[in-house]
């Protein structure tokens, strides 16, 4: 699968999540952000969402999944 299609397919999977998802300007990366309020309950939910994203991203060899914290995840093409 070509790189661009990998990132778009993963982006499509992430659209089902309760999160703010935005492509970068070159459409070679996107961020998944969990909106406030941030507390213990939302952190648990955010970690579960990150776990799904990490699992999904493993099937795409040209994509890196980087978690800044519990609420923000960056996915980008190599």
N, CA, C and O atoms as a MOPAC input file, in Angstrom:
PM7 MOZYME 1SCF
protein

 N      0.85200 1    -1.17700 1     0.00000 1
 C      0.00000 1     0.00000 1     0.00000 1
 C      0.89700 1     1.23900 1     0.00000 1
 O      1.83600 1     1.31900 1     0.79100 1
 N      0.62000 1     2.19400 1    -0.86900 1
 C      1.44100 1     3.39500 1    -0.93000 1
 C      1.29600 1     4.21600 1     0.35300 1
 O      0.27900 1     4.14100 1     1.04200 1
 N      2.32600 1     4.99700 1     0.65700 1
 C      2.38700 1     5.72900 1     1.91600 1
 C      1.18800 1     6.64700 1     2.12900 1
 O      0.58300 1     6.65000 1     3.20100 1
 N      0.85200 1     7.42100 1     1.11100 1
 C     -0.24300 1     8.38200 1     1.24900 1
 C     -1.55800 1     7.66800 1     1.56600 1
 O     -2.36600 1     8.16300 1     2.35200 1
 N     -1.76100 1     6.52800 1     0.96400 1
 C     -2.98500 1     5.78100 1     1.21900 1
 C     -2.99100 1     5.20200 1     2.63200 1
 O     -4.05000 1     5.07900 1     3.24700 1
 N     -1.82300 1     4.85000 1     3.14500 1
 C     -1.73100 1     4.34700 1     4.51600 1
 C     -2.21900 1     5.40300 1     5.51200 1
 O     -3.03300 1     5.10800 1     6.38700 1
 N     -1.72000 1     6.62500 1     5.37300 1
 C     -2.08400 1     7.67500 1     6.33100 1
 C     -3.55600 1     8.04100 1     6.19100 1
 O     -4.21600 1     8.32600 1     7.19000 1
 N     -4.07700 1     8.03700 1     4.97800 1
 C     -5.48500 1     8.35600 1     4.78900 1
 C     -6.39200 1     7.25500 1     5.32100 1
 O     -7.46300 1     7.54000 1     5.85600 1
 N     -5.98000 1     6.01500 1     5.18100 1
 C     -6.76200 1     4.89900 1     5.70600 1
 C     -6.79200 1     4.94200 1     7.22900 1
 O     -7.84500 1     4.75500 1     7.83800 1
 N     -5.64100 1     5.18700 1     7.84300 1
 C     -5.59800 1     5.28600 1     9.30300 1
 C     -6.39900 1     6.48300 1     9.78400 1
 O     -7.09300 1     6.39200 1    10.79700 1
 N     -6.31700 1     7.59200 1     9.08400 1
 C     -7.11300 1     8.77700 1     9.42100 1
 C     -8.59700 1     8.42200 1     9.39100 1
 O     -9.35300 1     8.83600 1    10.26900 1
 N     -9.00900 1     7.66500 1     8.39300 1
 C    -10.40500 1     7.23800 1     8.30200 1
 C    -10.82000 1     6.38300 1     9.49000 1
 O    -11.93300 1     6.52400 1     9.99600 1
 N     -9.93700 1     5.50000 1     9.93900 1
 C    -10.23600 1     4.69000 1    11.11500 1
 C    -10.41300 1     5.58200 1    12.34300 1
 O    -11.30900 1     5.35100 1    13.15500 1
 N     -9.57300 1     6.58300 1    12.47700 1
 C     -9.60800 1     7.45600 1    13.65000 1
 C    -10.84200 1     8.36100 1    13.66700 1
 O    -11.20500 1     8.88500 1    14.72000 1
 N    -11.48200 1     8.54700 1    12.53200 1
 C    -12.67300 1     9.39900 1    12.47100 1
 C    -13.79400 1     8.88300 1    13.36400 1
 O    -14.67300 1     9.65400 1    13.75100 1
 N    -13.78200 1     7.59800 1    13.69800 1
 C    -14.83100 1     7.03400 1    14.54400 1
 C    -14.60200 1     7.32900 1    16.02800 1
 O    -15.46200 1     7.03500 1    16.85800 1
 N    -13.46000 1     7.90000 1    16.35900 1
 C    -13.12500 1     8.17300 1    17.75500 1
 C    -13.72500 1     9.48800 1    18.21700 1
 O    -13.97600 1    10.38300 1    17.41000 1
 N    -13.95300 1     9.60100 1    19.50800 1
 C    -14.46100 1    10.83700 1    20.10200 1
 C    -13.27700 1    11.75700 1    20.37100 1
 O    -12.82800 1    11.89800 1    21.50800 1
 N    -12.77400 1    12.38700 1    19.29500 1
 C    -11.56300 1    13.19600 1    19.38900 1
 C    -11.54000 1    14.23400 1    18.27200 1
 O    -12.29800 1    14.15300 1    17.30500 1
 N    -10.65700 1    15.20200 1    18.43100 1
 C    -10.42600 1    16.22600 1    17.41600 1
 C     -9.25100 1    15.74100 1    16.55600 1
 O     -8.14100 1    15.57300 1    17.06000 1
 N     -9.49600 1    15.51800 1    15.26800 1
 C     -8.48400 1    14.93900 1    14.38100 1
 C     -8.19600 1    15.93400 1    13.26200 1
 O     -9.10600 1    16.38000 1    12.56300 1
 N     -6.91300 1    16.27600 1    13.10000 1
 C     -6.53800 1    17.28300 1    12.09900 1
 C     -5.31700 1    16.84800 1    11.31400 1
 O     -4.30400 1    16.43500 1    11.87900 1
 N     -5.43500 1    16.95200 1     9.99200 1
 C     -4.30600 1    16.67300 1     9.10700 1
 C     -3.32000 1    17.82900 1     9.15400 1
 O     -3.70700 1    18.98100 1     9.34800 1
 N     -2.04000 1    17.51200 1     8.97400 1
 C     -1.01000 1    18.52800 1     8.84000 1
 C     -1.08800 1    19.15300 1     7.45700 1
 O     -1.81300 1    18.65000 1     6.59900 1
 N     -0.35800 1    20.23800 1     7.21900 1
 C     -0.44900 1    20.96200 1     5.94800 1
 C     -0.07000 1    20.14400 1     4.71300 1
 O     -0.62700 1    20.36700 1     3.63800 1
 N      0.85300 1    19.21400 1     4.84400 1
 C      1.26400 1    18.40200 1     3.69700 1
 C      0.46400 1    17.10600 1     3.59400 1
 O      0.68700 1    16.31100 1     2.68200 1
 N     -0.45900 1    16.89200 1     4.51800 1
 C     -1.28300 1    15.67400 1     4.58900 1
 C     -0.41100 1    14.42200 1     4.72100 1
 O     -0.77100 1    13.34400 1     4.24800 1
 N      0.74700 1    14.59000 1     5.37800 1
 C      1.62600 1    13.46500 1     5.66500 1
 C      1.64000 1    13.14800 1     7.15500 1
 O      2.38400 1    12.28200 1     7.61500 1
 N      0.80300 1    13.86400 1     7.89900 1
 C      0.68900 1    13.63400 1     9.33200 1
 C     -0.68300 1    14.10100 1     9.78600 1
 O     -1.35000 1    14.88000 1     9.10500 1
 N     -1.09200 1    13.61200 1    10.94900 1
 C     -2.28100 1    14.16100 1    11.58400 1
 C     -2.17300 1    13.97800 1    13.08500 1
 O     -1.43800 1    13.12100 1    13.57700 1
 N     -2.92600 1    14.80700 1    13.80100 1
 C     -2.95200 1    14.73000 1    15.25100 1
 C     -4.32800 1    14.28500 1    15.70900 1
 O     -5.34300 1    14.57100 1    15.07300 1
 N     -4.33400 1    13.58700 1    16.81200 1
 C     -5.57800 1    13.17400 1    17.46600 1
 C     -5.51700 1    13.77500 1    18.86000 1
 O     -4.65400 1    13.42400 1    19.66400 1
 N     -6.44000 1    14.68300 1    19.13600 1
 C     -6.46300 1    15.38800 1    20.41500 1
 C     -7.77900 1    15.12000 1    21.13500 1
 O     -8.85300 1    15.18200 1    20.53500 1
 N     -7.68400 1    14.82600 1    22.41100 1
 C     -8.87000 1    14.65600 1    23.23900 1
 C     -9.15500 1    16.01800 1    23.85600 1
 O     -8.30500 1    16.57300 1    24.55200 1
 N    -10.34800 1    16.56400 1    23.60600 1
 C    -10.65000 1    17.91000 1    24.10600 1
 C    -10.88000 1    17.92600 1    25.62300 1
 O    -11.21600 1    16.89900 1    26.21300 1
 N    -10.69800 1    19.08800 1    26.24600 1
 C    -10.98600 1    19.22200 1    27.67400 1
 C    -12.47300 1    18.97700 1    27.93900 1
 O    -13.26700 1    19.02200 1    26.99900 1
 N    -12.86300 1    18.72900 1    29.14800 1
 C    -12.07900 1    18.85400 1    30.38100 1
 C    -11.16700 1    17.65100 1    30.57200 1
 O    -11.50600 1    16.52900 1    30.19300 1
 N    -10.01900 1    17.89900 1    31.15800 1
 C     -9.06300 1    16.83600 1    31.42600 1
 C     -9.08300 1    16.53700 1    32.92200 1
 O     -8.82500 1    17.40600 1    33.75500 1
 N     -9.39000 1    15.30800 1    33.22900 1
 C     -9.41500 1    14.86600 1    34.62100 1
 C     -9.15100 1    13.36400 1    34.62900 1
 O     -8.82000 1    12.79000 1    33.59200 1
 N     -9.29300 1    12.73100 1    35.77200 1
 C     -8.99400 1    11.29800 1    35.85500 1
 C     -9.88300 1    10.46600 1    34.94100 1
 O     -9.41200 1     9.51500 1    34.31700 1
 N    -11.16000 1    10.81200 1    34.85600 1
 C    -12.08200 1    10.05100 1    34.00100 1
 C    -11.72600 1    10.19900 1    32.52300 1
 O    -11.69100 1     9.20800 1    31.79300 1
 N    -11.46600 1    11.41500 1    32.08300 1
 C    -11.14300 1    11.60200 1    30.67100 1
 C     -9.75700 1    11.06300 1    30.33900 1
 O     -9.50200 1    10.66600 1    29.20200 1
 N     -8.85700 1    11.04500 1    31.32500 1
 C     -7.53300 1    10.48300 1    31.06400 1
 C     -7.63000 1     8.97700 1    30.80100 1
 O     -6.93600 1     8.45200 1    29.93000 1
 N     -8.47500 1     8.29700 1    31.54000 1
 C     -8.68500 1     6.86100 1    31.32200 1
 C     -9.23200 1     6.61100 1    29.92200 1
 O     -8.76300 1     5.71800 1    29.21600 1
 N    -10.22000 1     7.39900 1    29.52500 1
 C    -10.80100 1     7.26300 1    28.18200 1
 C     -9.76600 1     7.61400 1    27.10900 1
 O     -9.69400 1     6.95000 1    26.07500 1
 N     -8.97200 1     8.64900 1    27.35100 1
 C     -7.95200 1     9.07100 1    26.38600 1
 C     -6.89900 1     7.98300 1    26.19700 1
 O     -6.46100 1     7.73200 1    25.07400 1
 N     -6.49700 1     7.34400 1    27.27100 1
 C     -5.51600 1     6.26200 1    27.16800 1
 C     -6.07500 1     5.08000 1    26.38000 1
 O     -5.34300 1     4.42500 1    25.63900 1
 N     -7.36100 1     4.81000 1    26.53800 1
 C     -7.99500 1     3.73000 1    25.77200 1
 C     -8.00100 1     4.07300 1    24.28100 1
 O     -7.74700 1     3.20800 1    23.44400 1
 N     -8.28900 1     5.31900 1    23.95500 1
 C     -8.27300 1     5.76100 1    22.55600 1
 C     -6.86200 1     5.64600 1    21.99500 1
 O     -6.67800 1     5.16900 1    20.87500 1
 N     -5.86500 1     6.07700 1    22.76300 1
 C     -4.48200 1     5.95700 1    22.29800 1
 C     -4.10000 1     4.50100 1    22.06000 1
 O     -3.39800 1     4.18600 1    21.09900 1
 N     -4.56100 1     3.62300 1    22.93000 1
 C     -4.27700 1     2.20500 1    22.74600 1
 C     -4.82600 1     1.68400 1    21.43000 1
 O     -4.16000 1     0.91700 1    20.73400 1
 N     -6.05100 1     2.10300 1    21.08300 1
 C     -6.63200 1     1.70300 1    19.79200 1
 C     -5.81700 1     2.25100 1    18.63300 1
 O     -5.53800 1     1.53800 1    17.66900 1
 N     -5.43900 1     3.51200 1    18.73000 1
 C     -4.66100 1     4.13900 1    17.65200 1
 C     -3.31500 1     3.42300 1    17.49400 1
 O     -2.88800 1     3.15200 1    16.37200 1
 N     -2.65500 1     3.12100 1    18.59900 1
 C     -1.37200 1     2.42800 1    18.52800 1
 C     -1.53000 1     1.05300 1    17.88100 1
 O     -0.70000 1     0.64800 1    17.06700 1
 N     -2.57600 1     0.35000 1    18.23500 1
 C     -2.82700 1    -0.96600 1    17.63800 1
 C     -3.09200 1    -0.83500 1    16.14600 1
 O     -2.52700 1    -1.58300 1    15.34800 1
 N     -3.94400 1     0.10500 1    15.76400 1
 C     -4.24900 1     0.31200 1    14.34400 1
 C     -2.99100 1     0.68200 1    13.57000 1
 O     -2.77100 1     0.17400 1    12.47100 1
 N     -2.16100 1     1.56600 1    14.13300 1
 C     -0.99600 1     2.06800 1    13.39600 1
 C      0.05100 1     0.98000 1    13.14600 1
 O      0.86300 1     1.11000 1    12.23000 1
 N      0.04700 1    -0.07200 1    13.93300 1
 C      1.03100 1    -1.14700 1    13.76300 1
 C      0.88600 1    -1.87200 1    12.42700 1
 O      1.83900 1    -2.49200 1    11.95500 1
 N     -0.27800 1    -1.80100 1    11.82300 1
 C     -0.47200 1    -2.48900 1    10.54700 1
 C      0.03700 1    -1.68700 1     9.34900 1
 O     -0.01500 1    -2.16500 1     8.21600 1
 N      0.52900 1    -0.46800 1     9.59600 1
 C      1.03100 1     0.38900 1     8.52000 1
 C      2.53400 1     0.60900 1     8.71900 1
 O      2.93000 1     1.37300 1     9.60000 1
 N      3.36000 1    -0.03500 1     7.93000 1
 C      4.81200 1     0.00800 1     8.15500 1
 C      5.45700 1     1.37900 1     7.95900 1
 O      6.56100 1     1.60800 1     8.45400 1
 N      4.80300 1     2.28500 1     7.25800 1
 C      5.39300 1     3.59400 1     6.97800 1
 C      4.87200 1     4.69100 1     7.90000 1
 O      5.13500 1     5.87100 1     7.66700 1
 N      4.13500 1     4.31400 1     8.94300 1
 C      3.55700 1     5.29900 1     9.85100 1
 C      4.16000 1     5.13700 1    11.24200 1
 O      4.34100 1     4.02600 1    11.74200 1
 N      4.46400 1     6.27900 1    11.84700 1
 C      4.94100 1     6.31700 1    13.22500 1
 C      3.83300 1     6.90700 1    14.08100 1
 O      3.20100 1     7.89300 1    13.70300 1
 N      3.60300 1     6.30000 1    15.23400 1
 C      2.62400 1     6.79900 1    16.19900 1
 C      3.39400 1     7.30800 1    17.41300 1
 O      4.11200 1     6.54600 1    18.06200 1
 N      3.24600 1     8.59000 1    17.71800 1
 C      3.95000 1     9.19500 1    18.84000 1
 C      2.92900 1     9.81600 1    19.78300 1
 O      2.11900 1    10.64500 1    19.36700 1
 N      2.96500 1     9.42200 1    21.04200 1
 C      2.04900 1     9.95700 1    22.04900 1
 C      2.78200 1    10.99800 1    22.88900 1
 O      3.73700 1    10.67800 1    23.59800 1
 N      2.32600 1    12.24200 1    22.80200 1
 C      2.94300 1    13.31700 1    23.58500 1
 C      2.58300 1    13.17400 1    25.05800 1
 O      3.43900 1    13.29700 1    25.93500 1
 N      1.32100 1    12.91500 1    25.31400 1
 C      0.79400 1    12.69500 1    26.65200 1
 C     -0.49100 1    11.89000 1    26.47700 1
 O     -0.74300 1    11.38500 1    25.38300 1
 N     -1.28600 1    11.76000 1    27.48900 1
 C     -2.50600 1    10.94900 1    27.38300 1
 C     -3.53100 1    11.53200 1    26.42300 1
 O     -4.40300 1    10.81300 1    25.93700 1
 N     -3.43500 1    12.81800 1    26.14800 1
 C     -4.47400 1    13.50400 1    25.38300 1
 C     -4.09500 1    13.85000 1    23.95000 1
 O     -4.95100 1    14.29600 1    23.18600 1
 N     -2.85700 1    13.66100 1    23.56900 1
 C     -2.46300 1    14.05600 1    22.21000 1
 C     -1.54000 1    13.00900 1    21.58200 1
 O     -0.58700 1    12.52600 1    22.19400 1
 N     -1.87400 1    12.68400 1    20.32800 1
 C     -1.14500 1    11.66900 1    19.58400 1
 C     -0.83500 1    12.22800 1    18.19900 1
 O     -1.68500 1    12.85400 1    17.56600 1
 N      0.37900 1    11.99500 1    17.74400 1
 C      0.80500 1    12.40900 1    16.41100 1
 C      1.06600 1    11.15700 1    15.59000 1
 O      1.73100 1    10.23200 1    16.05700 1
 N      0.55100 1    11.12600 1    14.38000 1
 C      0.82200 1    10.03400 1    13.44800 1
 C      1.41100 1    10.65600 1    12.19700 1
 O      0.86700 1    11.62100 1    11.66000 1
 N      2.52600 1    10.10200 1    11.73000 1
 C      3.17800 1    10.68600 1    10.56000 1
 C      3.85100 1     9.62400 1     9.71100 1
 O      4.16800 1     8.52900 1    10.17600 1
 N      4.05900 1     9.98100 1     8.45300 1
 C      4.71400 1     9.08300 1     7.49300 1
 C      6.21800 1     9.19100 1     7.61300 1
 O      6.75200 1    10.27300 1     7.85900 1
 N      6.89500 1     8.08000 1     7.44200 1
 C      8.35700 1     8.06900 1     7.39100 1
 C      8.82200 1     8.53700 1     6.03500 1
 O     10.02500 1     8.60100 1     5.78300 1

